[in-house]
């Protein structure tokens, strides 16, 4: 018995019409009709609500079996003998919801790091006496530096707090998994529905990062010694921060579907390679951070040293690509 037949059977056993069931679920009667005709399948949250309303397990609804108490294996082994963890519908649903909420917060933290030097850059421009401004360099540093550290501290707090919420799902990124029966199709449906939004967000985010350099060029062309280059740099960072926010958020959400489906960077082969790359990644980014902080504090040219991060990100991709090729040789 398939899901459509089970919904019909359980609805009739409870003596409900399609309208009554739809009302309890907060959907239209047409939605219930499509489910019962197998024209579409419910989303993850609707399947979970159906199981609670009917008093059955989600496994019973999703498995092509009439036995509600039938057990499924929770651990198997892949072809290499490594344990495979089975992910239930409820766990997949909770993970996707957690990732949707967390993605925006993590993206905000990254954007705050990019925006952190903007006030310092602005005050530094105003402290240029040759340009006719009256703010002293000491005032600029005294106000700008604390604000920089405050924004970075807020960002780090966000990373720690919301990173903890994702820790229970680390195995999705590192270990081989298998979705419970029927969950695969539901996750694929949600991924397909989000894909258009993901692609559009990628386009907008990348476009913002590309055009962010325009204010800097315009400011330098119109007023080489005045405030326009400074304002152009600040606007550049703001546009980059907005673009990165969109990119990080959508990639985290889309990546959550890929983790569950073991696609793209989260295929089983890539997971095995990632385990051997963790130490290299940690060393790489620790060195980059040390170089950034050392250079910045030595020169106090925070308006220039930020360029380390995009360069490091591009170089990191090259490093990972070379390591991947070496492993396959």
Beta strands, then each sheet from edge to edge (+ up, - down):
strand 1: 75-77
strand 2: 83-87
strand 3: 177-179
sheet 1: 1+ 2- 3-
end
